[in-house]
Amino acid sequence: MTADDSFGRLDDDDYPAYTMGRAAEMLGTTQNFLRAIGEARLITPLRSAGGHRRYSGYQLRVAARARELVDQGTPIESACRIVILEDQLEEAQRTNTEYRRAAGSANPPSAA
């Protein structure tokens, strides 16, 4: 991979571009918080060739939502579960919308 390829991937929301230290700094939290949400299986950081945790932009947004809940007094395990359920609900709603569109285009209304 060339340097140009690497820079182009920074726009990729799933590309693990951020080190643990940088991710913690961006979120205004500690590295222990990132480890804790990893242990709770909210996010699973990728590992560099040297074994260091690397986070994507998507993972940082998920972590930020968990941090909001923890800052409001929610225990970390509960915050992680809430974020997972919110994500599942959003995906289910998106899927339902797609099914409704597909069903609507398959059965056009008849002219009366």
Helices and strands as residue ranges (DSSP letters): H 3-9, E 18-19, H 20-27, H 31-39, E 46-47, E 53-55, H 57-71, H 76-106
